[in-house]
Amino acid sequence: MIHQIPHIKFTDTNQFFLLSGPCVVESEEMVFRIAEKIIQITDTLKIPYVFKASYRKANRSRLDSFTGIGDEKALKILGKVREQLKVPVVTDIHTAEEAEMAAQYVDILQIPAFLCRQTDLLIAAAKTNKIVNIKKGQFLSPASMKFAVDKVVESGNKKVMLTERGTMFGYQDLIIDYRGIPEMQQFGYPVILDITHSLQQPNQSSGVTGGKPELIETVAKAGIAVGVDGIFIETHPEPQNAKSDGANMLHLNYLEDLLTKLTNIKKVVS
């Protein structure tokens, strides 16, 4: 599957692949700063890499939360990253109408977890003929994701990936059931572990999602040991000042050390 992603490198290294970047496009300068740093790290470690950033955040707790700098402006920045840095790009879409628009600028369309059962959205993403990464709903079992996959495949697109991002545990926490990773792999498509979103603490009384970034390394190591195909990590040079999901993002300065440890684990478990 990952061999079909334009510009992706190191597909013959038997390493996990990485989707990583900031939560949302904040500015062109910030996007390129993060992308260039991650490319340098993944080139050194020979990890297949896809740059990730949302062009707009449609799911926010509060009306005054940052949602983006404008759809067209943000998508053009993602397209610029793709063309100038020669790296594949993934972004979220939220409505069927967005699929065709976003597909002009990116290589992978991502279906947010809360929207993974939206039939019109899945069909529209499928019809772009882009790779479709479906994030498992926090409310769904791994087995239930077969029906989301079927909607894309039966719409004529077999380029599917699935992402585990935790399951609701009470009102304000998430847990990862690692048994779901091999269960979803049985569908025949790559499975990704979204490490940073799995460590969110949603539904806080402040209206701002919390998180446990100190557990990023623990969750990541476990995912690689279980045999996940790819990992998803949101990262930022200043998480405390990030405009979205700063509470659970990895500081960019820590990414190289973490990925080095994970590549070593992958070599052992392969």
C-alpha positions as CSV (number, residue, x, y, z in Angstrom):
1,M,0.0,0.0,0.0
2,I,2.6,2.6,1.0
3,H,4.5,1.9,-2.3
4,Q,1.5,3.7,-4.0
5,I,2.1,7.0,-2.1
6,P,3.8,9.6,-4.4
7,H,7.2,10.8,-3.2
8,I,7.4,8.3,-0.3
9,K,10.9,7.0,0.4
10,F,12.6,4.1,2.1
11,T,9.7,1.6,1.5
12,D,12.3,-1.2,1.3
13,T,13.7,-0.7,4.8
14,N,11.1,-2.9,6.6
15,Q,10.5,0.0,9.0
16,F,7.1,1.4,10.2
17,F,5.9,4.4,8.3
18,L,5.3,7.8,9.9
19,L,2.5,10.3,9.6
20,S,3.6,13.4,11.5
21,G,3.4,17.2,11.7
22,P,1.4,19.9,13.5
23,C,-2.2,19.5,14.4
24,V,-3.3,22.3,12.1
25,V,-1.7,24.7,9.5
26,E,-0.9,27.8,11.6
27,S,1.3,29.5,9.1
28,E,3.5,28.7,6.1
29,E,6.7,29.4,8.1
30,M,5.7,27.0,10.9
31,V,4.6,24.3,8.5
32,F,7.9,24.3,6.6
33,R,9.9,24.5,9.8
34,I,8.3,21.4,11.1
35,A,8.3,19.5,7.8
36,E,11.9,20.2,7.0
37,K,13.0,19.0,10.5
38,I,11.0,15.8,10.3
39,I,12.3,15.1,6.8
40,Q,15.9,15.5,8.1
41,I,15.2,13.0,10.9
42,T,13.4,10.4,8.8
43,D,16.0,10.6,6.0
44,T,18.7,9.8,8.6
45,L,16.7,6.9,10.1
46,K,15.3,5.7,6.7
47,I,11.7,5.9,7.8
48,P,9.0,6.2,5.2
49,Y,7.4,9.6,5.9
50,V,4.1,11.4,5.2
51,F,3.7,15.1,6.4
52,K,0.4,15.6,8.3
53,A,-1.5,18.8,9.0
54,S,-5.2,19.7,9.1
55,Y,-6.1,22.6,6.8
56,R,-9.1,23.3,9.1
57,K,-10.2,22.0,12.5
58,A,-14.0,21.4,12.3
59,N,-14.3,19.6,15.6
60,R,-13.6,22.0,18.5
61,S,-15.2,22.2,21.9
62,R,-15.6,26.0,22.0
63,L,-16.8,28.5,19.5
64,D,-13.7,30.7,20.2
65,S,-11.2,27.9,19.5
66,F,-8.8,28.3,16.5
67,T,-10.1,26.5,13.4
68,G,-7.6,27.6,10.7
69,I,-6.2,30.4,8.6
70,G,-8.7,29.8,5.7
71,D,-9.3,26.6,3.7
72,E,-7.8,27.7,0.4
73,K,-4.8,29.4,2.0
74,A,-4.0,26.4,4.1
75,L,-4.5,23.9,1.3
76,K,-2.1,25.9,-0.9
77,I,0.5,25.7,1.8
78,L,0.1,21.9,2.0
79,G,0.4,21.7,-1.8
80,K,3.6,23.8,-1.6
81,V,5.1,21.4,1.0
82,R,4.2,18.5,-1.2
83,E,5.8,20.0,-4.4
84,Q,8.8,21.8,-2.9
85,L,9.9,19.3,-0.3
86,K,8.9,16.2,-2.4
87,V,7.1,14.6,0.5
88,P,3.6,13.1,0.5
89,V,0.9,14.9,2.5
90,V,-2.2,13.8,4.5
91,T,-5.0,16.1,5.7
92,D,-8.5,15.6,7.2
93,I,-11.8,16.2,5.4
94,H,-15.1,16.8,7.1
95,T,-17.8,16.8,4.5
96,A,-18.3,15.1,1.1
97,E,-17.9,18.5,-0.6
98,E,-14.4,18.9,0.8
99,A,-13.1,15.6,-0.7
100,E,-12.5,16.8,-4.3
101,M,-11.2,20.2,-3.1
102,A,-8.6,18.7,-0.7
103,A,-7.6,16.0,-3.1
104,Q,-6.0,18.6,-5.4
105,Y,-3.4,19.3,-2.8
106,V,-2.7,16.1,-0.9
107,D,-2.0,12.4,-1.4
108,I,-4.0,10.9,1.5
109,L,-7.5,12.0,2.7
110,Q,-8.1,11.3,6.3
111,I,-11.5,10.6,7.8
112,P,-11.8,11.9,11.4
113,A,-12.8,9.4,14.0
114,F,-16.1,11.0,14.8
115,L,-17.0,10.8,11.1
116,C,-15.9,7.3,10.3
117,R,-19.5,6.1,9.8
118,Q,-20.5,9.0,7.5
119,T,-21.4,7.2,4.3
120,D,-21.5,10.2,2.0
121,L,-18.0,11.3,3.3
122,L,-16.5,7.9,2.8
123,I,-17.9,7.5,-0.7
124,A,-16.7,11.0,-1.8
125,A,-13.2,10.3,-0.5
126,A,-13.2,7.0,-2.3
127,K,-14.2,8.6,-5.6
128,T,-11.2,10.9,-5.6
129,N,-9.0,7.8,-6.0
130,K,-6.7,9.0,-3.3
131,I,-5.6,6.8,-0.4
132,V,-8.2,7.0,2.3
133,N,-7.1,6.8,6.0
134,I,-10.1,6.1,8.2
135,K,-9.6,6.7,11.9
136,K,-11.5,4.3,14.1
137,G,-14.2,6.0,16.1
138,Q,-13.7,6.2,19.9
139,F,-17.1,4.5,20.2
140,L,-16.5,1.6,17.8
141,S,-15.0,-1.9,18.1
142,P,-12.1,-2.8,15.8
143,A,-14.4,-5.4,14.1
144,S,-16.9,-2.7,13.2
145,M,-14.3,-0.9,11.1
146,K,-14.8,-3.5,8.4
147,F,-18.0,-1.7,7.3
148,A,-16.2,1.6,6.9
149,V,-13.6,-0.2,4.8
150,D,-16.4,-1.8,2.7
151,K,-17.9,1.6,1.9
152,V,-14.7,2.8,0.4
153,V,-13.8,-0.5,-1.4
154,E,-17.3,-1.0,-2.8
155,S,-17.1,2.6,-4.1
156,G,-14.2,1.5,-6.3
157,N,-11.2,2.4,-4.2
158,K,-9.1,-0.3,-2.6
159,K,-6.5,2.2,-1.3
160,V,-7.4,2.1,2.4
161,M,-5.6,2.6,5.7
162,L,-7.0,2.3,9.2
163,T,-6.0,4.2,12.3
164,E,-6.4,3.2,15.9
165,R,-6.7,6.3,18.2
166,G,-8.1,5.0,21.5
167,T,-11.5,4.1,22.9
168,M,-13.5,6.2,25.3
169,F,-13.0,5.2,28.9
170,G,-15.5,7.1,31.0
171,Y,-16.1,10.7,30.1
172,Q,-12.6,12.2,30.1
173,D,-10.1,9.5,29.2
174,L,-9.1,7.1,26.4
175,I,-7.5,3.7,26.4
176,I,-5.8,1.7,23.7
177,D,-6.8,-2.0,23.3
178,Y,-3.8,-3.3,21.4
179,R,-5.7,-6.4,20.4
180,G,-7.5,-4.3,17.9
181,I,-4.4,-3.7,15.8
182,P,-4.0,-7.3,14.6
183,E,-7.8,-7.6,14.4
184,M,-8.0,-4.7,11.9
185,Q,-4.9,-5.9,10.1
186,Q,-6.9,-9.0,9.2
187,F,-8.9,-6.8,6.8
188,G,-5.8,-6.7,4.6
189,Y,-5.0,-3.0,4.9
190,P,-2.2,-1.1,6.8
191,V,-3.1,-0.2,10.4
192,I,-1.7,3.0,12.0
193,L,-1.5,3.8,15.7
194,D,-2.3,7.5,16.4
195,I,-0.2,7.9,19.5
196,T,-0.8,11.5,20.5
197,H,-4.6,11.6,20.0
198,S,-4.8,8.4,22.0
199,L,-3.4,10.3,24.9
200,Q,-6.0,13.1,24.8
201,Q,-8.2,13.8,27.8
202,P,-11.4,15.2,26.2
203,N,-14.4,16.9,27.7
204,Q,-12.6,19.0,30.2
205,S,-14.7,21.6,32.1
206,S,-12.5,24.4,30.6
207,G,-13.6,23.4,27.0
208,V,-9.9,22.7,26.1
209,T,-8.8,19.1,25.6
210,G,-6.1,17.9,28.0
211,G,-3.5,15.2,27.5
212,K,-0.7,13.0,28.8
213,P,2.3,13.6,26.5
214,E,4.6,12.0,29.1
215,L,3.2,8.7,28.0
216,I,3.9,9.1,24.2
217,E,7.0,7.0,24.4
218,T,5.3,4.2,26.3
219,V,2.4,4.0,23.9
220,A,4.6,4.2,20.8
221,K,6.9,1.5,22.0
222,A,4.0,-0.8,22.7
223,G,2.5,-0.2,19.3
224,I,5.7,-1.0,17.5
225,A,6.1,-4.2,19.6
226,V,2.6,-5.3,18.7
227,G,3.4,-4.9,15.0
228,V,1.5,-1.8,13.9
229,D,2.3,-0.8,10.3
230,G,2.5,2.9,10.8
231,I,2.5,5.5,13.6
232,F,0.9,8.9,13.8
233,I,2.5,11.6,15.9
234,E,1.5,15.3,16.1
235,T,4.5,17.4,16.9
236,H,5.3,21.1,17.4
237,P,8.4,23.2,18.3
238,E,6.3,25.0,21.0
239,P,3.4,22.7,22.1
240,Q,2.5,25.1,24.9
241,N,1.7,27.8,22.2
242,A,0.2,25.5,19.6
243,K,-3.2,26.6,18.4
244,S,-4.7,23.1,18.6
245,D,-4.0,19.9,20.6
246,G,-1.0,21.4,22.3
247,A,-1.7,19.4,25.5
248,N,-1.0,16.0,23.9
249,M,1.6,16.9,21.2
250,L,5.2,15.8,21.2
251,H,7.8,18.5,21.4
252,L,9.7,18.5,18.1
253,N,13.0,18.4,19.9
254,Y,12.2,15.0,21.3
255,L,11.1,13.4,18.0
256,E,14.5,12.1,16.8
257,D,15.3,10.3,20.1
258,L,11.9,8.7,20.1
259,L,12.0,7.5,16.5
260,T,15.5,6.2,17.0
261,K,14.3,4.0,19.9
262,L,11.3,2.8,17.8
263,T,13.4,1.8,14.8
264,N,15.5,-0.3,17.1
265,I,12.4,-2.0,18.5
266,K,11.1,-2.6,15.0
267,K,14.4,-4.3,14.0
268,V,14.0,-6.7,16.9
269,V,10.3,-7.6,16.4
270,S,10.4,-7.9,12.6
